[in-house]
Amino acid sequence: MKRPRILLANPPIYDFAAYDFWLRPYGLLSVAGRLRGKADFALFDYLDRLHPSLAGCDRLAPDRWGRGRFPSERIDRPACLASIPRYFQRFGLPRELFRAFLSEEGPFDYVFIQTMMTYWYPGVQEVIEDVRSDWPNARIVLGGNYVTICPDHAKRLGADLLVSGTDLAPLWAFLETAPDESQPGLWEAYDRLRTGVLKLAEGCPFKCTYCSVPKVYGRFAPRSLERSWAELELLVSQGATDVAFYDDALLYDTEHVLAPFLRRVVRQGVRVNFHTPNALNARFITAELATLMVQAGFKTFYLGFESRSRRWQERTGSKVYSEELAQAVGDLIAAGAAPTEITAYQIVGHPNSDVQELEDSMQFVRSLGIRGMLADFSPIPGTPDGEACRQWVDLDEPLLHNKSAFPVFRLDFEKVNRLKDLQRQLNRSLASTGSD
């Protein structure tokens, strides 16, 4: 029986801002990996900064950990975002490259597409239009957070199958094949690889009122150590030097999940830089764990803090309190982590901003000798805090979930800019102190 030809497409991003913060289409590659040996794959990643067409572009050069800018072009703002005084852009490789790719590499039996943010759907729409134009008989499968959170809206884009959440049974039935669940992601689909990602578990055991993870990924479910290890080995063999964990609860049940993995990394002498762009829960960091993480190669630490206000924390899930953040930072620095590579996220634009005491929180983070980062709030339908935002925006239009736009709707442009300027000043003062 002839194996099907499957195109994996990671769309361009339409947004006010986008940066390669170890951004990889992990869900797409994970699904493809389970079909390894059962289909022939081609990958077109609009966000691949190592694409040959970008060679020699100094503006896109990576930083020391593999992060960097995407190619971009300014475009008109959508009507519903016209009041936001910022440039709107299309990030990613030129559309003409994809059209040429379709012409040269097609036809395809199936096209798999994913997108992370609900408000990035215009990029999905662009890809579907081009596939339908060149190969109208290809059957299009669309998955990811957008489909799960906005299923009715996603139906309008014209895919043949929508895959919601992590239940892939409808996909296997659609393909009339059985997956191999033990297989790692299809990282070999890239010609060149500098950065990669992996997950040791799905889901999260907590229920923060602003987070969509429980809805999208469900309950906390660890993967087998052998599967995670096979993925790391594959990433390293393909040239990855920087690997980011995409786990939403990386430090939960550490002794049964993260710790055995890291002890194996140390024992076998794997040399790779680990990063944690998804917020770590500082409550679970101990002196012993901090030492193990540093020994295993963790280089950047992003901690979820959100606010110093105890009242705000208690209203949103009691994720972490000030004294717990301070203890975690002390343990990380004592273990050898660089203070300038420890960052505490704080939310800006939350619907309960009046009790958040954000500026006080920013000053507290600076007092710990670490960087702060303002994480723009995105109102996600189906979450308690997202639903509370219907008084400001129409949540049935995913473009209005945009994290660059909502804080402006909630607080106004000048106040958001003032807060971000303050954060930059605090971080500069930290850098200046560290260089003295």
N, C-alpha and C positions, 0 to 999 in steps of 0.2 A: 504494500500500500504506500502511495506517495505521501511523503511528509508535507504538512502544510507550511506555507511561507508566511511568517508573521513579522510585521513591521512594528517596532517599539518606538513610539513618538513621545518625546518630552517637549511640550509646547513652549513658545516664547511667553514672556511675562508682559502684561500691560499694567503699568502701575506708576506711581509717583517716584518710587525708589525701589531698587533691588540690588543686592550685593551677594556675591558668591560666598556665603557663610557655610562652606562645606555642603552646598546644595546639590543633592543627587536624587534621581527618581527611584527611590529605594523600593517603593511598592511595586513599581513596574518591573524592575529587575528581579525582585523576589518571586513574582508570579512567573516570569519567564524562566527562572532557574528551575522551578518545579517541572518545567516541560523540557528540560535539557535532554537532548537526544531524541525527542519526539517531534520536533519541529525545526525548521530552518529559520534563523532570526536575522534581521537587520535592525540596526539602531540609528535613529536620528535624534540627537539631543541638541535642541536649540541652545541649551545653556552650557554646552561643552566648550570651555575656554581654551582647551588644547586642540581644538579643531584646526586642521592645516591652514584654513583660510585666514586664521588670525595670527599666524606665525610672524614674529617680528614687531608686533604691536606693543610698544612699551607701556602704553596707557593701561593695558590689561595684564601687566606682569603681576604674578602672585606675590603676596607677602611671605614672611618666613614660614608660615604655617599652611600655605597653599590657598589662602583666600584671595579674592580680588574682584575687580569690576567686570561687568558684562558689557559686550558691545551694545550700543543703544542708539535710538533715534527719537527725536521729539515728535509727538503726534498731538492731535486735537484732544482736549479733555472731553469725556462723555458728558452729556447734558446734565446728568444728575450730580456731577462733580464740578460743574463749571464755576462754582463759588469758591473753590479751593485755590488760593493764589500760589500754586506751584506748577512746575512743568510736568506734563504727563508724557510718559515715554513707552516705547516698545523695546524691551530688553531681549537680546538673543541674536542668533545668526540671521542673516537676511532671508526673507521669504523665498527669493529666487533660488537659493541653494537647495531648499527643500523641494521645490518644484523640479529642479534638475535631477535631484536624487530620486524622486518618484519616477521620472521618465527613464532614468538609467537602470534603476534597480528593480522596478516592478515587472510584472504585476505581483500583488500580494493577496493571499487568501483572507488574512485578518490583519487588522490594525489595532493595537492596544495603545490607549492614551490615558495618561493620568495627570491630575493637577492637584496641588496641595491646598492653595487658598481658594475659597469660594469665589472671591472677586477677581481671580485670574482667568475666569472662564472665556474672555474674549480670545485668548491664545488658543484654547481648545477649539473654539469656533473657527478660527483661521485654519487650523490643521484639518478639521473635518471638511471644510470647504475645498481645500486643495486635494484631499484624498478623493472626494466625490467627483471632482472635476477630471482627475487623471484615471482613477481606477474605481468606477462606480459600483463594480461588483464586489469589491472588498467589503468584508463585514467588520464593522467598527465596534470595538468594546471600550467603554469609558468607565474608569473607576477613580477612587480617591476621595478625599474629604468633601469636595464639591458635590459629588453625586450623593454621598451619604447625608450631608446636611441640607442640601437643596434639591431633592429628587425631582420635584415637579418642574423646577426651572431647568434642570439638566435634560429633561425629556425633550425640551424644545430644540436642542442642538442636533438631533437627528441620528444619534448613535443607534446601532442595532441591539446592543445589550448594555444595560447599566448594572455595574457591580457595586453594591452598597456594603460598606463596612468591611469586615474581614471574612465574611462567609463567601467562599469561592465556589461552593457547590454549583450554583447556576452557571458559572463560567465553564467548569469541567463538563457539565451536561451540554452546554452550547457547543463546545469543541468536540464532544464525544470522545473524550480521552480521560485517562486517570493520571493524576499528578504523582510525582515522587516528592513527598513532603520533607525528605531528608536533605534535599539539594540546597546549596547556597545560591545567592543571587547570581545572575548572569553577567558578572563583571567582565568576562572576556569579550563582551560585545564592544567594549571600547578599544580603539587602536592604541591609545595612550592613556595612562592613568597616573595621577599624582595624589589625588584625594579620594577617599572612599568612606562609606558609612556602614554600620552594622547595628543590630539590635540583639540584646540578650533575652528580651521578654517583650510581650505585647501588653498593651493596656496599662491601667493604673488603679491602685486600690483606693485612691482618695477621690473626693468629690468637691473639688474647688468650684465655686459657683460661676467662675468666668471661663471654665475650661471645657472643651468639647471632646477630650480624649475618652471619657467613659462612654459617650454616645458612639464615637467612631470605632474605637478599638475594644470596648468592653472591659471585662474584668482582667486583673493582672494574671498573666499566664507565661511562665518562663519557658524558653526554648531549651532544647537539650544542649549540654555543653559541647558535644561532638559536632552538632550542626553549627554552632557559633564559632567553634575553632576552625572548622573547615572553611567558613567564610573569611575569617581573618587570614588564613594561609593563602586562600585564593587572591585576596586583595594584595597581599605582600608579593606574591608571585607575579602579579600583573603590574607591579611597579609603584603601588601606593606607599607613600611615606608618612602620610597624615590621615588618620582614621577618626571620624567623629561618631560618637554613640547617639543614635536617634531614640533611645529609650525614653519613655515619659516618667519612669520611676526606677532609674538606674540603681539607686542605692537601697531600694526596698528588698528585704530578705537577702541581705548582702552575703551572708555565710553560705547560702545555697545557690546563689546566682553569680554575682560579680566577683566575689573573693576567689572562688575556685578558678574562674577564668583568668584572673590576674596572676594568681600564683603559677598557673601554667605558663603564662607569658614570661614571667621572671625565670622560671625553671628552665624553659627552652631557649631563653636568650633572644626572643623576638625583638627586633629593633624597629619601633614605629612610634610616631608621636600621636597620642590620644587626645581627643578634645570632647567637650561636653556642651554643645550649643543649646540643647534642651536643658532647662533649668534643673540643677541638682537640688535635692531637698537637704538643706544644711543640717537639719535635725539629726540626720543619720550619719554624719561625718564624725568619726572618732579619731583619736591619735593613731591608733593601729591601722585603720582604713586609710587615713591620709598618707601614712608612710608607704603602704602597699601601692596606692595609686601612683605616687611619685616614683617609686622603684620600677613600676611597670611601664612608665613612659608618659604619664599624663602631663601635658604641658599647659593647657588652658582649663580654667575652672569657672563655669558660669553658674551662679547660685541664685535660686529664686527667693526674693525677699519681698518684693511688691510694696510693702509699707512698714514703717516703724509703729504705726498706730495699732495698738492692741485691739481697740474696738473694731477697726477695719478688718484686721486679721480674723477676729472671731466671727464677723459677719460673712466672710468669704471662704471659710473652711479651716481656719487656724493652721495654716501651712507651716509657718515658722515665725518665731518671735525673735526680738532683737538680741537677747542674751544667747540664743542658740546660734544665730549668725556669727556673733562675736567669737563664740567658742570654736565654731568650725573654721573660721578664718585663722585663729590662733593655731589650731592643729595643723592646718595646711602649710602655713608659713614655717612652723617648727619642723615639718617634714621635709622642707626644702622647696616648696612651691614659690615661684616668684610672685611677690605681691602685685606687680603690674599685670600679671596674667590671671589674677583672680578678679572676677567681675560680679557684681550683684545687680540683678535685674530689678527695676521698679516700674510699675505700671503708671502710664500717664493717660488721662482721659477716661478713667473708669467712671461709671455712673454714680458711684458713691465717693467721688473726689472730695466732697466737702468734709469728710471725716478721715481722709487718707493722710493728711499732714505730710505731703510729698516733699516739700523743701526741707523739713526737719529730717525726713528719712534720708535724703541725699547727703545732708551734712553728717549724719550718723555713719553712713557708709564710708565717707571720706575720712572720718575719724579713725576708722579701722585700718587705714593705710592701703585700701584697695580701690579699684575703679568702680564707678557706677555706670549703669546704662539704662536709659529710659526706654521701656518697651511700650510702644503705642498700643492702646486697647482696641481690639476688634470685637464688635458686638456679634456674637455667634447665635443664630436662632436655635432655640431648644435648650439653651443654658439659662439659668435664672438671671444672671447679670445681663446677658444678651437680650432677653425678652424685656427687661426693664428699659431698654434703649429705644423701644418703639415710639416713645414720646418725642424722640429727636429725629429718627430716620425710619424709612420704609424698609424693613428687614426682608421683604419679599423680593427686593432688588439686590442681588449679591454684590454689585459694585459699591453699595453703601455699607458693606462690611469692612471696607478698606481701612486698614489701621493707620494710614497716613491722613485719612480724611476725618475719621470719627472724632479724634481728640479736638480737631478744629471745630467741628459741629458742637461738641460738648463744652469746650472751654474758651474758644475763639483763638484765632491765629496768633495774635500778639502774645497771649499768655503761654501758649505752647512753645513759641520761639524763645520766650524769656526763660522758661524752665530748661529748655535744651541748651541755651547759652550758659546757664548756671552749671549744668552738668559738665559741659566742656571745660569751663573754668576750673571746676573742682578736679577734673581728671588731669588738666595741665599742671595744676599745683602739685598733684601727686607725682607726676613725671619729673617736675622740677626738683622736688624734695629728694626723689630717688637718685637723681644725678649729682646731688651735692656731695 
